[in-house]
Each structure stands twice: as C-alpha cells, then as structure tokens.
Amino acid sequence: MSCADTVVFLLDVDNTLLDNDRFADDLGNHLEQAFGANERLRYWAIYDGLRDELGYADYLASLQRFREGLEDHPALLQMSAWLLDYPFAERLYPHALETIAHLRTLGKPVILSDGDVVFQPRKIARSGLWDACRGEVLIYRHKQHRWASIERRYPASHYVMVDDKPELLASMRQHLGARLSTVFVQQGHYAAAAGTDYPAADLEIARIDQLGGRKLVDLLPRLSTLATPPD
C-alpha cells in the first residue's frame, strides 16, 4: 500500500492522551508549597499572559519570568528539575498506549501537538508517547495552520484528527474538507467548557480508550470505501 492510500491518525497530547489538568494541579500545589499562595497565583498569571501572547503553553518561559524577585529563594533553582523530571508516564490516560498500538493496525499514528520546543518534546518522551508513535511527532505553535507541512510530511488518502478542542477540529476540517475525519475526546477542562458553536465532530467519545478495539469501518463508517491496511 502506497503512502497515498494510507490513513494517518493525528493525535493531540494534552487532555487527549495525557491528563495535563492533573499535571497543572500538581504544579500549582508544588508552587504553593515552595513559594506560597500569592506566588502560585503570580506564576499562573504569567503563564496566562504568555499563552495569550504566544498562542501555546510555555511552562519554562513562564518560569523564567517568574524568577523576578525570587533570585535568592532556595527553591527557585529546583523548579526546572521538577518540571523536566515530572513523571508524565503516570499521567497517561488508561490504555492510551494500547490505543495507539491498535490505531497502528488501521493506519499511521502521529502526534500532532502545540507547544514549545523544549518542554513539550520532553513531556511526550517521558510519557512514553514518543516511542509509542515511533518518533512520528509534530509540534507547532499553531497546528491548525500547518496543514501544508503535515501533508508533505505524511501524505495520505485520509486523515483522522483526535483532539479535546472542538474549535481546533472545526478549523482543521476547513482545510481538508472530506479528507479529514474528526474525533472529539471529551476529557479535560477545554472539552468540559466547549459550547455548541462548532460543527459536531464525526465521532464523540468520553475516553481515549474508546478508540481501542474498533475496525476502521466501525470507527468512521463513511471511510468504508478505504482499504484497511494489513496487520
């Protein structure tokens, strides 16, 4: 089967394969224990401002700005180690790796994430997702605007985007039309806060493991005319 005949699964990371809300809670608790409640609030204010400015989460850049006024605090220099050594493998949603392995029998699973070029790759590697996807990892500032790059890197007859943000799924559909199927995973705070202003996804699931064990025609019936890759 040629590349042009394959199905590529584009998998988001945060709150899709991995419980990033739990990580954020742990980070907030650690900041409060080390620096106090006011400094925890200051860190998240910096984080929110940077996210608005950059368009993606950058925990390390937020830490760089957070250091102002804390240069002599004994806990400051330990924060980078806490972030980079965080046990992200413990934050994978149940059966996330098994789900990726199953999707590999149907097509090619590829990580497609927003984020910085230091912490986000580290998170993906430490969680085991990098190896599970055999190094097929894309990280952009605004992934919904990078379809030309995605198609050059992974040519396919059909793409399936799995994400917890319906607005991203809708934006991506505008680029590929019928060549893209969308799966909305209702995990995490973004999914919980999602309104009804966006077109419904082709499939809505409560947990990522609900993709496991399905055949391609069961997962996305309108793709029944596509050949399923052999095992």
C-alpha positions in Angstrom: 0.0 0.0 0.0 1.4 3.4 -1.0 1.6 6.4 1.3 -1.3 8.0 -0.7 -3.5 5.1 0.2 -3.0 5.2 4.0 -5.0 6.7 6.8 -3.0 8.9 9.2 -4.2 9.4 12.8 -3.2 12.8 14.1 -3.3 12.6 17.9 -3.3 15.5 20.3 -1.4 15.1 23.6 -2.7 17.3 26.4 -6.0 16.1 27.8 -6.3 13.7 24.8 -3.7 11.1 25.6 -2.4 12.5 28.8 -4.1 14.2 31.8 -2.5 17.6 31.6 -5.0 19.1 34.0 -3.6 16.7 36.7 -0.1 17.9 35.9 -1.2 21.6 36.2 -2.8 20.8 39.6 0.4 19.2 40.8 2.5 22.1 39.5 0.2 24.6 41.3 0.4 22.6 44.6 4.2 22.5 44.3 4.5 26.2 43.7 2.3 27.0 46.7 4.3 24.6 49.0 7.6 26.1 47.8 6.7 29.8 47.4 3.3 30.5 48.9 -0.2 31.0 47.6 0.5 34.5 46.3 3.5 33.4 44.2 1.5 30.5 42.8 -1.1 32.9 41.6 1.6 35.1 40.1 3.1 32.2 38.2 -0.3 31.3 36.7 -0.9 35.0 35.8 2.4 35.0 33.9 1.5 31.7 32.3 -1.8 33.0 31.1 -0.3 36.2 29.7 2.4 34.2 27.8 -0.2 31.8 26.5 -2.2 34.7 25.1 1.0 36.2 23.6 2.4 33.0 22.1 -0.7 31.0 21.4 0.5 27.9 23.2 1.5 26.9 26.8 5.1 27.5 27.8 5.8 26.5 31.3 9.5 27.0 31.2 9.3 30.5 29.7 6.8 31.3 32.4 9.3 30.1 35.0 11.9 32.4 33.5 9.7 35.4 34.1 8.6 34.1 37.5 12.1 34.3 38.8 12.0 38.1 39.0 12.2 39.0 42.7 12.9 35.4 43.7 16.6 35.0 42.6 17.7 34.3 46.1 14.9 31.9 47.0 16.4 28.5 47.7 13.6 26.6 45.9 13.9 28.6 42.6 16.7 26.6 41.0 14.9 23.3 41.8 11.8 24.2 39.8 13.3 23.5 36.4 14.3 20.0 37.5 10.8 19.5 39.0 9.3 20.3 35.6 11.7 18.4 33.4 11.7 15.3 35.6 7.9 15.2 36.2 6.6 11.6 35.9 4.4 12.1 32.8 4.1 8.4 32.3 1.9 8.3 35.4 -0.4 10.8 33.8 -1.3 8.9 30.7 -5.0 8.1 30.5 -5.8 4.4 30.9 -4.9 2.3 27.9 -3.5 5.3 25.9 -0.5 3.3 24.7 -2.6 0.3 23.9 -5.0 2.6 21.9 -2.1 3.9 19.8 -0.9 0.3 19.2 -4.4 -0.5 18.0 -4.6 2.5 15.7 -1.3 1.4 14.1 -3.2 -1.7 12.8 -5.5 0.7 11.0 -3.1 3.4 9.8 -0.2 5.5 10.9 -0.5 7.2 14.3 1.3 10.6 14.5 1.5 13.0 17.5 0.3 16.5 16.5 0.7 19.0 19.3 1.0 22.7 20.0 3.8 23.7 22.3 7.4 24.9 22.8 10.4 23.1 21.5 11.9 22.1 24.9 9.2 21.1 27.5 6.6 19.7 25.1 9.0 17.2 23.5 10.3 16.3 26.9 6.7 15.6 28.1 6.0 13.5 25.1 9.2 11.5 25.5 8.9 10.9 29.3 5.3 9.8 29.0 6.2 7.1 26.5 4.1 8.6 23.7 7.2 9.4 21.6 8.2 5.7 21.5 4.6 4.5 21.1 4.4 6.6 17.9 7.9 5.5 16.8 9.2 9.1 16.7 6.4 10.4 14.4 5.9 13.6 16.3 5.0 17.1 15.1 4.9 20.1 17.5 3.9 23.5 16.2 2.9 26.9 17.5 -0.5 26.8 15.8 -1.0 23.3 14.4 -4.3 24.2 12.7 -2.4 26.4 10.3 0.3 23.9 9.3 -1.7 21.6 7.0 0.8 22.0 4.1 3.6 20.9 6.3 1.6 18.0 7.7 0.6 16.8 4.2 4.2 17.0 2.9 5.5 15.0 5.9 2.7 12.5 6.0 0.9 12.1 2.6 -2.3 10.1 3.0 -5.7 9.5 1.4 -7.4 10.4 4.6 -6.6 12.0 7.9 -8.3 11.4 11.3 -7.7 14.2 13.9 -8.3 13.2 17.6 -8.4 16.2 19.9 -10.1 17.6 23.0 -10.8 21.1 21.5 -13.8 21.2 19.1 -12.7 24.6 17.7 -9.4 23.1 16.5 -11.3 20.2 14.9 -13.6 22.6 13.1 -10.7 24.8 11.9 -8.8 21.7 10.6 -11.9 20.5 8.8 -11.9 23.8 6.8 -8.5 23.0 5.4 -9.1 19.3 4.3 -12.8 19.0 3.9 -13.9 15.4 3.3 -10.3 14.2 3.6 -10.4 14.8 7.3 -12.5 13.0 9.9 -12.7 14.4 13.4 -12.8 12.7 16.8 -13.7 14.8 19.8 -12.4 13.3 23.1 -14.5 14.7 26.0 -11.6 14.8 28.5 -10.2 17.8 30.4 -11.3 21.3 31.1 -11.4 22.5 27.5 -13.8 19.8 26.5 -15.9 20.5 29.6 -16.1 24.2 28.7 -16.8 23.6 25.0 -20.0 25.2 23.7 -22.2 24.3 20.8 -20.9 26.9 18.4 -18.9 24.4 16.4 -20.0 21.7 14.0 -20.3 18.3 15.6 -17.3 16.0 15.2 -17.7 12.8 13.2 -17.2 10.9 16.4 -17.5 11.9 20.1 -16.1 9.7 22.8 -15.8 10.1 26.5 -12.4 8.5 26.9 -9.4 7.9 24.6 -9.5 4.1 25.2 -12.9 4.0 23.4 -11.0 4.1 20.2 -9.4 0.8 21.0 -10.6 -2.5 19.5 -12.5 -0.9 16.7 -12.2 -1.6 13.0 -11.8 1.3 10.7 -15.3 0.9 9.3 -16.7 0.8 12.8 -14.7 3.8 13.9 -15.6 6.0 10.9 -18.3 4.4 8.8 -18.0 7.0 6.0 -14.5 5.7 5.4 -15.8 2.2 4.5 -14.6 2.6 0.9 -11.0 2.8 2.1 -8.9 -0.3 2.3 -7.8 -1.3 5.8 -4.0 -1.7 6.0 -2.9 -5.3 6.6 -1.5 -6.2 10.0 
